[in-house]
């Protein structure tokens, strides 16, 4: 849709050119249209390739999860040793995050979205064994989180677990145009992307960072 809008805008601009220049620019625009079609084909094949290798990665991550299931504090250390995620981890979060057994992600090949899944061992803080955060990219982009069911008197205010609130990221022309909610959504999406692209694939490197 965005490419079509750009194409229409370019055609309108070309109509304002001197008459003798229009045939040449229209020919160039036809080549541009062909290039855009090839690019769309590339994106489609790239998505298929990414899905193929994501399945292979997930097999490796599942094997890792089995080895780490009873390793208390592994993911807490990983999150604290990544520059971005460490800013979300407060001291009050640490006891619960020691019970975090695995973080995984999966993508939806039909739409531009991915979901992060946090699995917890039995703990004294919450009833949930799994928390999720689903990101759907678009206009606006949305981040939908799991409602946390705290055990009586154990709710953690703010900190890392505020991340599981749902947010909507609206388009803005610049950082100055962003309101507070949009800035929070921007930070949310940055953390989600960092978890998917950096922390989950390379967790052991972050775990060993301080050794």
Number of C-alpha atoms within 10 A of each C-alpha: 6 7 12 11 10 11 17 12 11 14 15 11 10 18 13 10 12 9 9 8 12 15 13 10 16 15 11 12 16 12 12 13 15 12 12 15 13 12 12 13 12 12 12 11 12 12 14 13 11 13 16 11 11 15 13 11 12 15 12 12 18 13 10 13 17 12 10 15 16 13 14 15 19 21 24 21 21 21 23 18 20 19 10 16 18 15 14 19 18 13 8 13 17 17 14 19 22 18 23 25 24 21 21 19 20 16 17 11 12 7 10 13 17 20 20 20 17 16 18 21 18 14 16 13 17 17 14 17 15 16 17 19 20 21 24 17 15 13 10 10 18 19 23 16 19 16 12 18 13 14 13 10 7 11 13 15 10 13 15 19 18 14 20 18 15 17 20 20 22 17 13 11 7 7 10 8 11 17 12 9 13 18 16 16 23 19 16 24 20 13 18 23 15 15 22 18 12 13 24 20 15 13 20 15 13 21 19 11 12 8 5
